[in-house]
Amino acid sequence: MLTKLTHPTPDHELWVDLSDVVSIERKNEPPKSSIIRVDESPAGTRLTLTSGKQIICMDTPEVILSSIT
C-alpha cells in the first residue's frame, strides 16, 4: 500500500510502500552552536527500505506507524 509522506523539499511528493520499510529512525536537528556540520541533510525521519535505499521524510515515526495500523 502506497502512503504519501512529507518530502523535505516542499515542491516534491514522496510516496512509499510501507511494506518495504525495514527500519524507521528519527534524525534530530544538530546543535545550532556548531561551526562545522558534517551531515548537511535536514532533520527528519530516515526510512530504510528492503533494497537498502534510505529516504528522509519530515513525518514523525508515530505518524508513519499510525498510518500502518
N, C-alpha and C positions, 0 to 999 in steps of 0.2 A: 504494500500500500504506500503510495507516494504521499509525502507530507510536506507542506510548504513551511520553510523556516526563514528567519530573518537574516538576510545576507549582510555582511559588514559594510558593503557599499550600497547606499540607498537606491540606486538606479538599476540594481540587479535582482533577479529572483533566484531562490535556492530551493530546489525540490530534491528530497532524499527519500529513498525507500528504507524505512526504519527497520525492516527485517535484515538489511545488510549491515547494520551498525553493530560493531563488536564492543566498543567502549565509548563512554562519554566522560569528558574531563573538563572541568571549569578552569579557564585561564583567568588569573586576576590581573588587574591593572598594575604595571610596575610602579615603584615609588616615584613621586613627582620630583624628588630632590636628586635623582641620579643624573649624572652628567653624560655618561656613556651608556647607551642602551644596546644590548646585544640583539635582543629579539624585538624587531620593529612591527611585528604583526599585532593587530588590535586585540584588546581584551575580549573574551567571549567564551564560547563553549567549543571544544575540539571534539569532533566525531571521528572515530577510526572505523573505516569500512572493512568488510571481509577481504577486499582486494589489497588492503594495506594503505590505501589512499586516506589522507587526513583532510577534513573540511572544518572550517571555522564558521560558526553562526553566532548570532547575538542573543539567541534564546537561552534561558537558563535550563539546566538539566531537568528541573522539576516540570517545566512547561513541556519539554520534549517527552518525558516519561508519561505525563498525563495524557498526551495525545495517543500513546500506545494502548493504554487501558480504557 
